[in-house]
Amino acid sequence: MAGKIGRIHSVESFGAVDGPGIRFIVFMQGCPLRCKFCHNPDTWNPKDGTEIDTETLANQIESYRNFIKKGGVTVSGGEPLLQTEFVADLLKRCKEKGFHTAIDTSGGIPLEKALPALEQADMLLLDMKDIDTDGAKELTGMGNENAKAILEYCQEHGKQVWLRHVVVSGYTLDRDKLERLADFAKAYSCIEKVELLPFHKMGEYKWKELREPYSLGDTQEPTKEEMTWVKEIFTSRGLQLN
């Protein structure tokens, strides 16, 4: 049985930054957000990418068992929850093979639609774009309500979360916002780690290739000094950084 059909952007067989241990990463095609800082805008269009079935992909992952047996499988994007049924079936097959499973999500999909995939994930890498929903909408085109609902689900079901946040000058590099985000995060026992990601422009060339307007061309990347005090805000609340 071929299982579910979906569209993927690419795979990475030896990922080391998308969950614990060495992991096989599946990058799904399609995303409903338009983050100003996105470094993979080539994943946006859900009609692009490569069509594949879950059985074929799970067997491909299986061939890397010796390398990822102490790590696992992470489905990223794009936005993986946009193809919920495909991701749910893939992760179910991976779990049956004994692999640890994770989803790296922007939290841009309503909880009720995302549930089939969330139920098959051992952990989530969850982006919180901005503590304020209006700020999130300005930065990504969508508010943060879905992300917060998914986090609540993880708290209620004891599902491990690594919370990710991109620090962007002029947007989220703001002491008040960061202090409120840290206070928000420390109330969730499901959040095991917080990953603070400094904005970078390494994907700017892709925007130009796609003829998409890139609005952060003049935005400076956070300095080491700025990232130091940003991190101190979170560690002072007892939060562990990744």
C-alpha positions in Angstrom: 0.0 0.0 0.0 1.5 3.3 -1.1 -0.3 5.3 1.7 -0.9 9.0 1.3 0.3 11.2 -1.5 1.9 14.5 -0.8 4.4 17.1 -2.1 7.8 17.6 -0.6 10.4 20.3 -1.3 13.5 18.3 -0.3 15.0 16.0 2.3 18.1 16.1 4.5 19.5 12.9 5.7 21.8 14.1 8.4 20.1 17.1 10.1 21.5 18.2 13.5 19.5 21.3 14.4 15.9 20.2 14.0 15.3 18.2 17.1 17.4 15.9 19.4 20.2 13.9 17.8 21.0 13.3 14.1 17.7 13.4 12.2 16.2 12.7 8.8 14.4 16.0 7.8 11.6 16.1 5.3 10.8 19.6 4.0 7.2 19.8 2.9 6.1 22.0 0.1 3.5 24.8 0.7 3.1 27.4 3.3 0.2 29.8 4.2 2.5 32.4 5.8 4.6 35.0 4.1 7.2 35.8 6.7 9.2 38.8 5.9 12.4 37.0 7.0 11.7 33.7 5.3 14.9 32.1 3.9 13.0 29.4 2.0 10.3 31.3 -0.1 10.7 28.5 -2.7 8.7 26.3 -0.4 5.6 28.6 -0.4 3.8 27.4 -3.6 1.9 24.1 -2.7 1.9 23.1 -6.4 5.7 23.1 -6.6 8.0 20.4 -5.3 8.0 16.6 -5.8 5.1 14.3 -5.4 5.8 11.2 -3.3 3.8 8.6 -1.3 4.3 7.9 2.4 5.4 4.3 1.9 8.2 5.2 -0.5 9.4 8.0 1.8 9.2 5.9 4.9 11.3 3.2 3.2 13.8 5.8 2.2 14.0 7.0 5.8 14.4 3.4 7.0 17.6 3.1 4.8 19.2 5.6 7.1 18.4 3.7 10.3 22.0 3.3 11.4 22.6 7.1 11.3 19.3 8.3 12.9 18.4 5.6 15.3 19.5 7.8 18.3 17.9 10.8 16.7 14.8 10.5 14.6 12.6 12.0 11.9 11.5 15.7 11.7 9.0 17.0 9.2 9.5 20.6 8.4 8.6 23.0 5.6 7.2 25.1 4.3 4.4 24.3 6.7 4.0 20.5 7.3 0.6 20.8 8.8 -0.7 22.1 5.5 -0.5 18.5 4.4 -1.8 17.0 7.7 -3.0 13.6 6.5 0.2 12.9 4.6 2.3 13.9 7.6 0.2 11.9 10.0 0.6 8.8 7.9 4.3 9.3 7.4 4.9 9.8 11.1 2.8 6.8 12.0 4.9 4.6 9.7 8.1 6.1 11.2 6.8 5.4 14.8 6.0 1.8 13.8 9.7 1.5 12.7 10.8 2.8 16.1 11.9 6.3 15.2 11.4 9.4 17.3 9.1 11.8 15.5 9.0 15.6 15.4 7.1 18.4 13.5 8.7 21.8 12.9 5.7 24.1 12.5 4.9 27.8 12.2 1.7 27.2 14.0 -0.2 28.6 11.0 -2.8 25.8 10.7 -6.0 25.6 12.9 -5.7 23.0 15.7 -8.6 21.0 14.6 -7.1 20.5 11.1 -3.6 19.9 12.5 -4.6 17.2 15.1 -4.1 14.0 13.0 -0.4 15.0 12.5 0.1 16.4 16.0 -1.1 13.1 17.5 1.7 11.2 15.7 4.5 13.6 16.8 6.6 12.9 19.9 7.6 16.5 20.0 7.0 19.9 18.3 9.4 22.6 17.2 6.9 25.4 17.4 7.5 28.9 16.1 6.2 31.9 18.0 6.5 34.7 15.5 5.5 37.5 17.8 4.0 37.5 21.3 1.4 40.1 20.0 -1.0 38.8 17.3 -1.0 42.1 15.5 2.8 42.0 15.4 2.7 38.4 14.1 0.3 39.5 11.4 2.5 42.4 10.3 5.6 40.1 10.2 4.0 37.0 8.6 0.6 37.8 7.3 -1.1 35.8 10.0 -1.8 36.2 13.7 -0.5 33.9 16.5 -3.9 32.5 17.6 -3.3 29.1 16.0 0.2 28.8 17.4 -1.1 29.5 20.9 -3.9 26.9 20.5 -1.4 24.3 19.4 0.8 25.1 22.4 -2.2 24.7 24.7 -2.8 21.3 23.1 0.8 20.3 23.8 0.5 21.4 27.4 -2.7 19.5 28.0 -1.3 16.3 26.4 2.2 16.5 27.8 3.8 16.8 24.4 7.4 18.1 24.4 8.0 21.5 22.8 11.0 23.4 21.7 9.8 27.0 21.2 11.5 28.9 18.4 11.6 32.7 18.0 13.3 34.8 15.3 14.8 38.0 16.6 14.3 40.7 14.0 15.5 44.3 14.4 12.6 46.7 14.2 10.1 44.0 14.9 10.8 41.4 17.6 14.1 42.9 18.9 12.1 44.7 21.5 12.7 44.3 25.3 9.1 44.6 26.3 8.0 42.1 23.7 10.8 39.7 24.6 10.1 40.0 28.3 6.4 39.2 27.7 7.3 36.3 25.5 9.6 34.9 28.2 6.9 35.3 30.9 4.4 33.6 28.6 6.8 30.7 27.8 7.7 30.0 31.4 4.1 29.2 32.3 4.2 26.1 30.0 5.8 23.0 31.5 5.7 21.4 28.0 8.4 23.8 26.8 11.7 22.1 27.3 13.8 24.6 25.4 13.7 28.0 23.7 15.6 28.6 20.6 16.3 32.3 19.8 17.3 32.7 16.2 18.9 35.9 15.0 17.5 37.2 11.7 19.8 36.7 8.7 19.6 37.5 5.0 21.0 34.2 3.6 17.8 33.6 1.7 17.5 37.0 0.2 18.7 35.8 -3.2 15.8 33.4 -3.4 13.3 36.2 -3.2 15.1 37.9 -6.1 15.0 34.7 -8.1 11.3 34.4 -7.5 10.8 38.1 -8.2 9.2 38.6 -4.8 9.7 42.0 -3.1 12.1 41.6 -0.1 11.2 44.3 2.5 14.1 43.6 5.0 17.0 44.4 2.7 18.0 47.4 4.9 17.3 45.5 8.2 20.4 44.9 10.2 21.1 41.5 11.7 21.2 41.5 15.5 24.6 42.0 17.0 26.3 39.5 19.4 25.7 42.1 22.2 22.0 42.3 21.4 21.6 38.5 21.3 23.4 38.3 24.7 20.8 40.5 26.5 18.0 38.8 24.6 19.1 35.4 25.9 19.5 36.8 29.4 15.8 37.7 29.4 14.9 34.1 28.9 17.5 32.5 31.2 16.5 34.9 34.0 13.1 33.3 33.9 14.6 29.8 34.3 14.1 28.9 30.6 16.6 26.6 29.0 18.1 27.8 25.7 18.9 25.4 22.8 
